[in-house]
Amino acid sequence: MAKDRFLAQGVTHTKRQRGAHGQKDQKNQKNQRSQKSRMRSHGSDGSESDGVGDISDLEHQYEDASDAVSSADEFLETPAEKRLRLAKDYIGRVQASTQMTGGIDAEQIDRDLIAERLTLDANERSGRWSRQIARNFAYTIDEPQITRVLRFGHALPPTCVALTPDARFVYSGGKDGALVKWDRVEGTKLHVFRGLKKKRPDHNVGHCDEILAVAVSSDGRFVASGGRDRRIHVWSVPEDRHLGVFHQHKDAVTGLAFRRNTNHLYSCSLDRMVKLWNIDELGYMDTLFGHQDGAVAIDALQREQAVTVGCRDKTVRLWKIADDAQLVFRAGAATDQHRITKALGSAPEIQSELNPRVVSSLNGHETTLRTLAGADAEFSEDCVDCVTMIDEETFVSGGDSGALCLWSVQKKKPVFIHHLSHGVVSTGSNDAPPRACWISAVAAVPFTDLFFSASSDGCIRMWQMRAGKTPGFDLVNVIAVNGFVNALSVRELVPEDPMSNTRDIVVAAAVGQEPRLGRWEKVSARNVVKVFTLRAVLPTAGQ
């Protein structure tokens, strides 16, 4: 059939003959067009015309001819030629995105930039972390120099925070039902979407209860917020206006995450359901079932999958949306005397090049483990509260036992557990044992070896993934923060110098007097949003 179609169209030449005839046809068409244009410009009776309609007709004729030639070429293009053409187009787009301007000759560094970008894209498509950046932030941190405090935005504790992709703006939601937009650079409040009362006629354009989750799309156009009013509101970032609302959840919306490079939104709720939304069309897509208790956190990268944690069902679930399947990972690891003793025996030696704050934290953690090992203490994980994805196959979770668990899609149990990561606190009674500091938030720099964890112990801890075949992670730095850190958001800044090998990091933290999902404890702190700008510093040769 294909041969008959080509014969009907008169396409019977070899590749070389087609090239020769194509050149002749193009030359003849060019001569004919030039003759027709001269005739139209002077008119049939030799008089000149305005030429407006004639020129447009000439353009239409040229476009039709070029379309006919291109359509014939597409029929004759082999798969190898198509792959070559697509590869050239992709390299051209990468070259345009990495083009340098100014007084630097771009041609001298063009190949290096393109090669670096292609390698980075290939590593991200493979789904495994590859960039090692944690050692760039191992220096002693001076909090007053890197901290910007965003005050007077929330009357009650903030519960969630999200940075835009360029880290220019910060969005925060709180128990007062208000969604606040901040300017990170200036430290000013730009817009407030205030909480509304249910009896108001316009209650569908704002939250009527606590906001528990917020997320920003990867293109920086949309921000979504969800809360105890069981609604998901979608807002426009450039225009600061309300776009739509979703009512399908039957309980509080506790987690939101955008899939990278798309405007697909994933949400989880205390109704035990995970839902998918298309923000471009403001439409519902699908619902996923599986959790036996409310899902309280969700995260996603660029594959069509998401990871969630169930609060009391003590499971971590990886949803493979395209395959309509899920992987169930059993959490709930207890920290007993045996595991504490094992952790003491496998703890790495404290290196001399670590900054004093990290050394002090490691010594304190070791002292705590030795004390608890002699006291026969045990900490059971009854609730898994937060999760973040390191890459497409590795993720970290935290809960009320104070343990950070590292997961891999290859095993159903954690491949590594760091017990009592944020220490313990006294209950105030001599008879009662101490209580582990609840892991309240985790966040990672995707596809790198760096992630963050937070609790109410007064600090945000930075962890470095171990390279090699042995899974695990180690403490690399500490940031002092007073209060409950209810949420974290991390973004990498694009360097001004394209040849730079380092990227600064912006960390936003929602800090309050109370935990995100309840009021069972209260500490003396301010309800603020803190933003830390961490400068990347290459380690010296000795480090």
C-alpha positions as CSV (number, residue, x, y, z in Angstrom):
1,M,0.0,0.0,0.0
2,A,2.8,2.4,0.9
3,K,4.5,1.7,-2.5
4,D,1.3,2.3,-4.4
5,R,0.8,5.6,-2.5
6,F,4.3,6.8,-3.4
7,L,3.8,5.7,-7.1
8,A,0.5,7.6,-7.2
9,Q,2.3,10.7,-6.0
10,G,5.1,10.2,-8.5
11,V,7.7,9.5,-5.8
12,T,9.8,6.8,-7.6
13,H,13.3,8.2,-7.5
14,T,16.3,7.1,-5.5
15,K,17.7,9.3,-2.7
16,R,20.4,10.9,-4.8
17,Q,18.0,11.5,-7.7
18,R,15.4,13.0,-5.4
19,G,18.1,15.5,-4.1
20,A,19.0,16.5,-7.7
21,H,15.4,16.8,-8.9
22,G,14.6,18.7,-5.7
23,Q,17.3,21.3,-6.4
24,K,16.0,21.7,-9.9
25,D,12.4,22.0,-8.8
26,Q,13.3,24.6,-6.2
27,K,15.2,26.6,-8.8
28,N,12.3,26.4,-11.3
29,Q,9.8,27.4,-8.6
30,K,12.1,30.4,-7.6
31,N,12.2,31.6,-11.2
32,Q,8.5,31.2,-11.6
33,R,7.8,33.2,-8.4
34,S,10.1,36.0,-9.5
35,Q,8.4,36.2,-12.8
36,K,5.0,36.3,-11.2
37,S,6.0,38.9,-8.7
38,R,7.3,41.2,-11.5
39,M,4.1,40.7,-13.4
40,R,2.0,41.5,-10.4
41,S,4.1,44.5,-9.4
42,H,3.5,46.2,-12.8
43,G,0.1,44.7,-13.5
44,S,-1.1,43.1,-16.7
45,D,-1.3,46.4,-18.6
46,G,2.1,47.7,-17.5
47,S,0.7,49.9,-14.7
48,E,2.0,49.7,-11.1
49,S,-0.3,48.4,-8.3
50,D,-0.2,48.7,-4.6
51,G,1.1,45.1,-4.2
52,V,-0.4,44.4,-0.8
53,G,-2.7,41.6,-1.9
54,D,-0.1,40.2,-4.3
55,I,2.6,40.0,-1.7
56,S,0.4,38.0,0.7
57,D,-0.6,35.7,-2.2
58,L,3.1,35.2,-2.9
59,E,3.8,34.3,0.7
60,H,0.9,31.8,0.8
61,Q,2.2,30.2,-2.4
62,Y,5.7,29.9,-1.0
63,E,4.3,28.4,2.3
64,D,2.2,25.9,0.4
65,A,5.1,24.8,-1.7
66,S,7.4,24.4,1.3
67,D,4.7,22.5,3.2
68,A,4.4,20.1,0.3
69,V,8.1,19.5,0.1
70,S,8.4,19.0,3.9
71,S,5.4,16.6,4.0
72,A,7.1,14.5,1.2
73,D,10.3,14.5,3.2
74,E,8.6,13.3,6.3
75,F,7.2,10.3,4.3
76,L,10.7,9.5,3.1
77,E,12.5,10.1,6.4
78,T,14.0,6.9,7.9
79,P,13.9,6.2,11.7
80,A,17.6,6.9,11.9
81,E,17.3,10.2,10.2
82,K,14.4,11.2,12.5
83,R,16.5,10.4,15.6
84,L,19.3,12.5,14.2
85,R,17.0,15.4,13.5
86,L,15.5,15.3,17.0
87,A,18.9,15.0,18.6
88,K,20.1,18.1,16.7
89,D,17.0,20.0,17.7
90,Y,17.5,19.1,21.4
91,I,21.2,20.1,21.3
92,G,20.1,23.4,19.7
93,R,17.7,24.1,22.5
94,V,20.2,23.3,25.1
95,Q,22.8,25.5,23.4
96,A,20.3,28.4,23.4
97,S,19.5,27.9,27.1
98,T,23.2,27.9,28.0
99,Q,24.3,30.8,25.8
100,M,26.4,33.3,27.6
101,T,26.3,37.0,27.0
102,G,28.6,39.9,27.9
103,G,32.3,40.2,27.4
104,I,32.9,36.4,27.4
105,D,33.3,34.5,24.2
106,A,30.5,31.9,24.2
107,E,32.1,29.7,21.6
108,Q,35.1,28.9,23.8
109,I,32.9,27.3,26.5
110,D,29.9,26.3,24.5
111,R,30.8,22.6,24.3
112,D,31.6,22.3,28.0
113,L,28.2,23.9,29.0
114,I,26.3,21.7,26.6
115,A,28.1,18.5,27.8
116,E,27.4,19.4,31.4
117,R,23.8,20.1,30.7
118,L,23.4,16.8,28.7
119,T,25.1,14.8,31.5
120,L,22.8,16.4,34.1
121,D,19.7,15.7,32.1
122,A,20.8,12.1,31.5
123,N,21.4,11.6,35.3
124,E,18.0,13.0,36.2
125,R,16.2,10.8,33.6
126,S,18.0,7.7,35.1
127,G,16.2,8.5,38.3
128,R,19.3,8.1,40.6
129,W,21.0,10.9,42.6
130,S,24.5,11.8,41.2
131,R,25.5,15.3,42.3
132,Q,27.5,15.5,45.5
133,I,27.0,19.0,47.0
134,A,26.7,18.4,50.7
135,R,30.4,19.1,51.4
136,N,30.0,22.6,50.0
137,F,27.9,23.5,53.0
138,A,30.0,21.9,55.8
139,Y,31.3,25.2,57.1
140,T,30.3,26.9,60.4
141,I,27.0,28.7,59.8
142,D,26.5,32.2,61.1
143,E,22.7,32.4,61.5
144,P,22.3,36.2,61.7
145,Q,24.2,36.6,58.4
146,I,22.1,34.1,56.4
147,T,18.7,34.4,58.0
148,R,15.8,36.6,56.9
149,V,12.8,36.5,59.3
150,L,9.4,37.1,57.7
151,R,7.2,38.5,60.5
152,F,3.6,39.8,60.9
153,G,2.1,37.5,58.4
154,H,0.2,35.0,60.5
155,A,-1.7,35.5,63.7
156,L,-1.4,31.7,64.5
157,P,1.4,29.2,63.9
158,P,2.4,28.7,60.3
159,T,2.0,25.1,59.1
160,C,3.3,25.0,55.6
161,V,5.7,26.8,53.3
162,A,6.8,26.7,49.6
163,L,9.4,28.5,47.5
164,T,8.8,29.3,43.9
165,P,11.3,27.6,41.4
166,D,13.5,30.7,41.2
167,A,13.2,31.2,45.0
168,R,12.0,34.8,44.4
169,F,8.8,34.4,46.3
170,V,7.7,32.4,49.4
171,Y,4.2,31.2,50.1
172,S,3.2,30.3,53.7
173,G,-0.1,29.0,55.2
174,G,-1.1,29.0,58.8
175,K,-3.7,28.0,61.3
176,D,-5.4,31.4,60.9
177,G,-6.5,30.3,57.4
178,A,-4.4,32.9,55.6
179,L,-2.1,32.3,52.6
180,V,0.7,34.9,52.5
181,K,3.0,35.7,49.6
182,W,6.4,37.1,50.5
183,D,9.3,38.6,48.6
184,R,12.3,36.7,49.7
185,V,14.9,39.2,48.6
186,E,13.2,42.3,50.1
187,G,11.7,40.5,53.1
188,T,8.3,42.2,52.5
189,K,4.8,40.9,52.5
190,L,3.3,41.2,49.0
191,H,-0.2,39.8,49.3
192,V,-2.4,38.1,51.8
193,F,-5.3,35.7,50.8
194,R,-7.2,35.9,54.1
195,G,-9.2,33.2,55.7
196,L,-13.0,33.5,55.3
197,K,-16.0,32.5,57.3
198,K,-18.2,29.7,56.1
199,K,-21.4,31.9,56.2
200,R,-19.9,34.5,53.8
201,P,-21.3,34.3,50.2
202,D,-17.8,34.4,48.7
203,H,-16.4,31.6,51.0
204,N,-15.4,29.6,47.9
205,V,-12.5,32.0,47.1
206,G,-10.6,31.3,50.3
207,H,-10.0,28.9,53.1
208,C,-12.5,28.6,56.0
209,D,-10.2,26.8,58.3
210,E,-6.5,25.9,58.9
211,I,-4.2,25.6,55.9
212,L,-2.1,22.5,56.2
213,A,-0.3,22.2,52.8
214,V,0.9,24.5,50.0
215,A,2.8,23.7,46.7
216,V,4.1,25.7,43.8
217,S,4.2,24.4,40.2
218,S,7.6,23.8,38.5
219,D,6.9,26.6,35.9
220,G,6.1,29.1,38.7
221,R,2.6,29.9,37.4
222,F,0.4,28.2,40.0
223,V,0.2,27.8,43.7
224,A,-2.1,25.3,45.4
225,S,-3.2,25.2,49.0
226,G,-5.2,22.7,51.1
227,G,-6.5,22.6,54.6
228,R,-9.0,21.4,57.2
229,D,-11.9,22.7,55.2
230,R,-11.4,19.8,52.8
231,R,-10.7,22.1,49.9
232,I,-7.9,22.7,47.5
233,H,-7.6,26.2,46.2
234,V,-5.6,27.1,43.1
235,W,-4.1,30.6,42.8
236,S,-2.2,32.5,40.0
237,V,1.3,33.5,41.0
238,P,1.8,36.4,38.6
239,E,-1.7,37.8,39.0
240,D,-2.3,37.1,42.7
241,R,-5.9,35.9,42.0
242,H,-8.0,32.9,42.7
243,L,-8.4,30.4,39.8
244,G,-10.5,27.5,41.1
245,V,-11.4,25.2,44.0
246,F,-11.7,21.4,44.3
247,H,-14.2,19.9,46.8
248,Q,-13.7,16.2,46.2
249,H,-11.8,15.3,49.4
250,K,-13.9,14.2,52.4
251,D,-11.5,15.2,55.1
252,A,-8.6,17.6,55.8
253,V,-6.1,18.0,52.9
254,T,-2.7,17.4,54.5
255,G,-0.3,17.2,51.6
256,L,0.2,18.7,48.1
257,A,3.0,18.1,45.5
258,F,3.4,19.1,41.8
259,R,4.9,16.7,39.4
260,R,8.1,18.3,38.0
261,N,7.9,19.8,34.5
262,T,4.1,19.4,34.4
263,N,1.1,21.0,36.0
264,H,-0.2,17.8,37.5
265,L,-1.0,18.1,41.2
266,Y,-1.0,15.2,43.7
267,S,-2.9,15.6,47.0
268,C,-3.4,13.4,50.1
269,S,-5.9,13.7,52.8
270,L,-7.0,12.3,56.2
271,D,-9.8,10.5,54.2
272,R,-7.1,8.0,53.2
273,M,-7.2,8.9,49.5
274,V,-4.7,10.3,47.1
275,K,-6.1,12.3,44.2
276,L,-4.7,13.6,40.9
277,W,-5.6,16.9,39.3
278,N,-4.8,18.7,36.1
279,I,-4.2,22.3,36.9
280,D,-4.0,23.5,33.3
281,E,-7.7,22.5,32.8
282,L,-8.6,22.8,36.5
283,G,-10.0,19.3,36.4
284,Y,-10.1,16.0,38.4
285,M,-8.1,13.1,37.0
286,D,-8.0,10.0,39.3
287,T,-8.2,8.7,42.9
288,L,-5.9,6.2,44.5
289,F,-6.8,4.0,47.4
290,G,-4.7,1.9,49.8
291,H,-3.9,3.7,53.1
292,Q,-5.6,2.3,56.2
293,D,-5.3,5.6,58.0
294,G,-5.0,9.2,57.0
295,A,-2.2,10.1,54.6
296,V,-0.3,13.1,56.1
297,A,2.5,13.8,53.6
298,I,3.3,13.4,49.9
299,D,6.2,14.1,47.6
300,A,6.9,13.6,43.8
301,L,9.6,14.3,41.3
302,Q,9.4,14.0,37.5
303,R,8.2,10.4,37.0
304,E,4.5,9.6,37.0
305,Q,4.7,8.4,40.6
306,A,4.3,9.8,44.1
307,V,5.3,8.7,47.6
308,T,3.0,9.1,50.7
309,V,3.0,8.2,54.4
310,G,0.1,7.0,56.4
311,C,0.0,8.4,59.9
312,R,-1.2,5.5,62.1
313,D,-1.0,2.7,59.6
314,K,2.8,3.0,59.7
315,T,3.3,2.5,56.0
316,V,5.2,4.3,53.2
317,R,3.6,3.8,49.8
318,L,5.0,4.5,46.4
319,W,2.3,5.0,43.8
320,K,3.1,4.0,40.3
321,I,0.3,5.9,38.6
322,A,1.0,4.8,35.0
323,D,1.0,1.1,36.0
324,D,-2.0,1.5,38.4
325,A,0.1,-0.2,41.1
326,Q,1.6,0.7,44.5
327,L,4.6,-0.5,46.6
328,V,4.0,-0.8,50.3
329,F,6.9,-0.3,52.7
330,R,6.4,-1.2,56.4
331,A,7.6,1.4,58.8
332,G,7.3,1.4,62.6
333,A,10.8,0.4,63.5
334,A,11.4,0.5,67.3
335,T,14.4,2.1,68.9
336,D,15.2,-0.4,71.7
337,Q,18.4,-1.3,73.6
338,H,19.6,-3.7,71.0
339,R,19.3,-1.2,68.2
340,I,20.8,1.6,70.3
341,T,23.9,-0.6,71.1
342,K,24.2,-1.5,67.4
343,A,24.0,2.1,66.4
344,L,26.8,2.9,68.9
345,G,29.0,0.2,67.4
346,S,28.4,1.3,63.8
347,A,28.7,5.0,64.4
348,P,31.4,6.6,62.2
349,E,34.4,8.3,63.8
350,I,34.1,12.0,64.3
351,Q,36.3,13.7,61.7
352,S,38.6,16.5,62.7
353,E,37.6,18.7,59.8
354,L,34.0,19.0,60.9
355,N,32.9,22.3,62.2
356,P,32.6,22.7,66.0
357,R,28.8,22.8,66.0
358,V,28.6,19.4,64.2
359,V,31.2,17.9,66.5
360,S,29.2,19.1,69.6
361,S,26.0,17.6,68.1
362,L,27.6,14.3,67.4
363,N,29.1,14.1,70.9
364,G,25.8,14.9,72.4
365,H,24.0,12.3,70.3
366,E,26.6,9.6,71.3
367,T,26.2,10.6,75.0
368,T,22.4,10.3,74.7
369,L,22.6,6.8,73.1
370,R,25.0,5.6,75.9
371,T,22.7,6.9,78.6
372,L,19.6,5.2,77.1
373,A,21.4,2.0,76.4
374,G,22.1,1.7,80.2
375,A,18.5,2.7,81.1
376,D,16.9,0.0,78.9
377,A,14.7,2.7,77.2
378,E,12.6,1.9,74.1
379,F,10.9,4.3,71.6
380,S,8.3,2.8,69.3
381,E,7.2,4.5,66.1
382,D,3.5,4.9,66.2
383,C,3.1,7.5,63.5
384,V,5.0,8.3,60.3
385,D,4.6,12.0,59.8
386,C,6.8,13.2,56.8
387,V,8.6,12.0,53.7
388,T,10.8,13.4,51.0
389,M,12.3,11.9,47.8
390,I,16.0,11.9,47.3
391,D,15.6,10.5,43.8
392,E,13.0,8.4,41.9
393,E,14.1,5.2,43.8
394,T,15.2,6.6,47.2
395,F,13.3,8.5,49.9
396,V,13.5,9.4,53.6
397,S,10.7,9.4,56.2
398,G,10.5,10.5,59.8
399,G,8.0,10.0,62.7
400,D,7.4,10.2,66.4
401,S,10.2,7.8,67.4
402,G,12.8,10.4,66.3
403,A,14.3,8.0,63.7
404,L,15.1,8.9,60.1
405,C,14.5,6.0,57.8
406,L,16.1,5.6,54.4
407,W,14.1,3.6,51.9
408,S,14.8,2.0,48.5
409,V,12.4,0.5,46.0
410,Q,14.5,-2.7,46.2
411,K,13.5,-3.6,49.8
412,K,10.4,-3.5,51.9
413,K,12.2,-2.5,55.0
414,P,14.4,0.5,55.7
415,V,17.9,0.1,54.3
416,F,19.3,2.4,57.0
417,I,17.9,3.9,60.2
418,H,19.4,6.8,62.2
419,H,17.9,6.5,65.6
420,L,17.0,9.5,67.8
421,S,18.2,11.9,65.1
422,H,17.2,15.0,67.0
423,G,17.8,13.7,70.5
424,V,15.3,13.4,73.4
425,V,13.5,15.7,75.8
426,S,12.7,15.2,79.4
427,T,9.1,14.7,80.4
428,G,9.5,16.5,83.7
429,S,9.0,13.4,85.8
430,N,11.6,11.3,87.4
431,D,9.6,8.1,86.9
432,A,8.7,8.6,83.2
433,P,11.4,8.0,80.6
434,P,12.5,10.8,78.2
435,R,10.6,11.4,75.0
436,A,12.1,11.3,71.5
437,C,12.0,14.6,69.5
438,W,9.3,14.1,66.8
439,I,10.6,14.5,63.3
440,S,8.2,17.1,62.0
441,A,9.6,17.9,58.5
442,V,12.1,16.7,55.9
443,A,13.1,18.1,52.6
444,A,15.8,17.3,50.0
445,V,17.6,18.9,47.1
446,P,16.5,16.4,44.4
447,F,19.0,14.2,42.7
448,T,21.8,15.3,45.1
449,D,23.3,13.9,48.3
450,L,21.8,16.6,50.6
451,F,18.6,16.6,52.6
452,F,17.3,18.4,55.7
453,S,15.3,17.3,58.8
454,A,13.6,19.4,61.5
455,S,12.0,18.9,64.9
456,S,11.3,21.0,68.0
457,D,14.8,20.5,69.5
458,G,15.9,23.9,68.3
459,C,17.8,23.1,65.1
460,I,17.5,22.0,61.4
461,R,19.9,19.3,60.6
462,M,21.7,18.8,57.2
463,W,22.5,15.2,56.2
464,Q,24.8,13.9,53.5
465,M,24.1,10.6,51.7
466,R,26.9,8.1,51.7
467,A,28.4,7.4,48.3
468,G,29.2,3.8,47.3
469,K,27.3,0.5,47.8
470,T,26.7,0.9,51.6
471,P,23.5,2.9,52.1
472,G,23.3,5.5,54.8
473,F,23.8,9.2,55.6
474,D,25.8,11.3,58.1
475,L,25.3,14.7,59.7
476,V,27.1,17.5,57.8
477,N,25.8,20.7,59.4
478,V,23.3,22.3,61.9
479,I,21.1,25.4,61.6
480,A,19.8,26.8,64.9
481,V,16.0,27.5,64.9
482,N,13.8,28.0,68.0
483,G,10.3,26.6,67.9
484,F,8.3,23.9,66.1
485,V,9.6,23.6,62.5
486,N,6.3,22.5,60.8
487,A,7.5,22.5,57.2
488,L,10.6,22.9,55.0
489,S,11.1,24.0,51.4
490,V,14.4,23.9,49.6
491,R,15.5,25.4,46.3
492,E,18.8,25.7,44.4
493,L,19.6,29.1,43.0
494,V,20.8,29.4,39.4
495,P,24.4,30.9,39.5
496,E,25.0,34.2,37.8
497,D,28.2,32.7,36.3
498,P,27.2,29.7,34.0
499,M,30.7,28.3,34.4
500,S,30.3,28.0,38.2
501,N,30.4,24.5,39.7
502,T,28.5,25.4,42.8
503,R,24.9,26.6,43.5
504,D,23.7,28.4,46.6
505,I,20.7,27.0,48.4
506,V,17.6,28.7,49.9
507,V,15.8,27.0,52.8
508,A,12.4,28.2,54.0
509,A,11.0,27.0,57.3
510,A,7.6,27.5,58.9
511,V,8.3,28.0,62.6
512,G,5.6,28.2,65.2
513,Q,4.6,27.7,68.8
514,E,2.6,24.5,68.1
515,P,2.9,21.4,65.9
516,R,1.2,21.4,62.5
517,L,-1.6,18.8,63.1
518,G,-2.5,19.6,66.8
519,R,-2.0,21.5,70.0
520,W,-0.7,18.8,72.3
521,E,2.4,20.9,73.1
522,K,3.4,24.5,73.1
523,V,6.9,26.2,73.2
524,S,8.0,29.7,73.6
525,A,8.7,30.9,70.1
526,R,7.5,33.4,67.5
527,N,5.1,32.4,64.7
528,V,7.3,33.4,61.7
529,V,8.7,32.2,58.5
530,K,12.5,32.0,58.4
531,V,14.5,31.9,55.2
532,F,18.1,30.8,55.1
533,T,20.4,31.5,52.2
534,L,23.3,29.0,52.3
535,R,26.3,30.0,50.2
536,A,28.1,27.1,48.5
537,V,31.8,27.0,49.4
538,L,34.1,24.4,47.8
539,P,36.0,22.5,50.4
540,T,39.8,22.9,50.7
541,A,42.3,20.3,49.7
542,G,42.6,19.1,53.3
543,Q,38.8,18.4,53.5
